[in-house]
Amino acid sequence: MVIKVYMASSSGSTAIKKQQQDVMGFLAANKIIFEECDIAANEDNRKWMRENVPEDSRPTTGNPLPPQIFNEEQYCGNYEAFFDAREDHAVYAFLGLTAPPGSKEAEALARREQQ
């Protein structure tokens, strides 16, 4: 399973650039294999991303903005959902992956199972 981060290589928004860097930096630092899917340079990527973000996750007006995160073709969420999962030490669950032994997320799951 490959995590796909739909991003824009040429975005005029500094907020979007920072969010993209935050997501990809976290994934790289945690050795989570991911693929960058550039929606600015590839119209097929842009079209696929827009068609596959679920209705309940779309903005009320306009199109979904990057970064959007998928596990293969399964939608995981946008930056806000990623940020919330990171704060809750639940990124692996958010991504549909098994947390590696010794990670904060695996330790938190083990504590919950013992209770």
C-alpha positions, 0 to 999 in steps of 0.5 A: 500500500502506497500513501499518495499525497496530492500536492501542488508544486506551484501554489501561490498560497504559503499556507498550502505550501507549509501544509504540504511540507508538513505532511511530506516532512512528517511522512519522510521523517517517520519512514512512511513510503509515499508518492507525491502526486502533483496536481499543478503539473499533471491534469490527470492527478488534479482530475482524479483528486477532485473526483475522489475526495468524498462529498462530505469532505469537500468545501462548501464552495469550490474544489478540494485544495491540496494536500489531500491524502490517500492510501492507494485509492482510499481517501484518508483526509485533508491537512486538518484531518492529518494534523488532528491525527498527528496530535492524537498520535493516530497517524498510522490509523489515519493512513490505514497502516499498522503502527510500528512497534515502539512508536507512540501510537503503538504504545497508546494502542497497547495501553488502551487494549490493557484497560 
